[in-house]
Amino acid sequence: MFNRPFKTLYKQGFSLVELMILTVIVGILIMTFSQNVLGINDESKITKAHQKLRSIEGALGIFKDDFGRYPTREEGLAILVQNPEKNRWKGPYIQEDILTDPWGIPYFYDISSNQYLLITLGQDRKVGGKGLNQDIVYVKNFKESDLTLSIP
C-alpha cells in the first residue's frame, strides 16, 4: 500500500534555511507596513529637509565667496547648479537634487537687502500647518561685512 517507509512519509518539516528565508520575508513585510501605514518614514522627511537647507546655505556661502554677493531673486537657486557663463563661476556648488524638498517641490528662495529666506511648505504644500505639514523657514541675516564685500 505504501511505497515509502513510514519515517519518510511524515518527514515534511521545514529546514533551517527555509525558516531563515521565511523570517527575512516576514521582516521585510513588517518593515514596509510600518513605514507606509504607520508613517515612520514621514518624520524623517522633516530632518532631511533641515539637512538640505543647511547644504544649500553652505553652497550659497561658497557662491558668495566667488561672486561677492548672494544670488539675486531672478537667478534663484538654479545658479548654484547651472553655469551662467560668468568668469568667476566655479560650480556646480551643489547637486541639483538637493534643491528640491523631500516632497519633490523646489525650495523657495527670496533675498532682500538684509537677509535671504529658504522656505519649504511641508507635506501639504500650504502655508502654515503642524507636524508634517509645518513650514520650514530658514532665515540668514547678513552681517555688515557681508554687505560691503565686493570682488573687482
C-alpha positions in Angstrom: 0.0 0.0 0.0 2.8 2.5 0.9 5.7 2.7 -1.4 7.8 4.7 1.1 8.9 3.7 4.6 6.8 5.2 7.4 9.6 7.7 8.5 9.9 9.5 5.2 6.1 9.9 4.9 5.9 12.2 8.0 9.3 13.9 7.5 7.9 17.1 5.8 9.0 19.8 8.3 10.9 22.9 7.4 14.7 23.1 7.2 16.7 25.8 8.9 17.4 27.6 5.6 13.7 27.6 4.8 12.9 29.1 8.2 15.5 31.8 7.8 14.2 32.8 4.4 10.7 32.9 5.8 11.8 35.1 8.7 13.5 37.5 6.3 10.4 37.8 4.1 8.2 38.4 7.1 10.7 41.1 8.4 10.6 42.9 5.1 6.8 42.9 5.0 6.6 44.2 8.6 9.2 47.0 7.8 7.2 48.0 4.6 4.0 48.0 6.5 5.3 50.1 9.4 6.9 52.7 7.0 3.8 53.1 4.7 0.9 52.7 7.1 2.3 54.0 10.4 4.2 56.9 8.8 7.5 56.2 10.4 9.3 57.3 7.2 7.4 60.6 7.0 9.0 62.1 10.2 12.5 61.6 8.8 11.5 63.9 5.9 11.5 66.9 8.2 15.0 66.1 9.3 16.0 65.6 5.7 14.5 69.0 4.8 16.6 70.7 7.5 19.8 68.9 6.3 19.1 70.0 2.7 18.6 73.6 3.9 21.9 73.6 5.7 23.6 72.2 2.5 22.0 75.0 0.4 23.2 77.5 3.0 26.8 76.2 2.6 26.5 76.4 -1.2 25.2 79.9 -1.0 28.2 80.8 1.1 30.6 79.4 -1.4 28.8 81.2 -4.2 29.1 84.5 -2.2 32.9 83.9 -1.8 33.2 83.5 -5.6 31.0 86.4 -6.6 31.0 88.7 -3.6 27.2 88.6 -3.4 24.4 86.1 -3.0 22.2 85.1 -6.0 19.6 87.6 -6.9 15.9 86.7 -6.8 15.8 86.3 -10.6 18.8 84.0 -10.6 17.4 81.9 -7.7 18.9 78.7 -6.6 19.3 77.4 -10.2 22.6 79.4 -10.5 24.1 77.1 -8.0 24.0 74.2 -10.5 23.9 75.9 -13.9 26.7 77.9 -15.4 25.5 81.4 -16.1 28.5 82.0 -18.5 30.3 84.2 -16.0 34.1 84.1 -15.4 34.0 83.6 -11.7 31.5 80.7 -11.7 33.3 77.7 -10.2 30.3 75.4 -9.8 28.3 73.4 -9.6 28.1 74.4 -6.0 25.6 71.8 -5.0 23.9 68.7 -6.5 20.6 69.5 -8.3 18.5 67.0 -6.3 19.3 68.9 -3.1 17.4 71.9 -4.4 14.1 70.1 -4.0 12.5 69.3 -0.7 11.7 65.7 0.4 8.2 66.1 -1.0 9.5 66.9 -4.5 8.9 70.6 -4.6 11.8 73.1 -5.2 12.8 75.2 -2.2 11.7 78.8 -2.4 14.5 81.4 -2.3 14.0 85.1 -1.6 16.5 87.8 -0.9 16.2 91.3 0.4 18.8 93.9 1.4 19.5 92.4 4.8 18.6 88.7 4.6 17.7 85.8 2.5 15.0 83.2 3.1 14.9 79.5 2.2 11.4 78.0 2.5 9.6 74.7 2.1 5.9 74.4 2.8 5.9 70.9 4.1 3.9 67.9 3.1 0.6 69.7 2.5 2.3 72.4 0.3 0.2 75.1 2.0 1.3 78.0 4.2 1.1 77.1 7.9 0.4 73.7 9.4 1.7 71.4 12.2 3.6 68.2 12.3 4.5 67.0 8.8 2.6 70.0 7.3 4.7 72.6 9.1 6.5 75.2 7.0 10.3 75.1 7.4 11.8 78.5 7.0 15.5 79.3 7.2 16.4 83.0 7.6 20.0 84.2 7.1 20.6 87.7 8.3 23.5 89.5 6.7 26.3 90.9 8.7 27.7 94.3 7.9 30.8 92.6 6.4 28.5 90.6 4.0 27.1 93.8 2.6 30.3 95.6 1.9 32.3 92.8 0.3 33.0 93.2 -3.4 35.2 91.4 -5.8 36.8 93.5 -8.6 
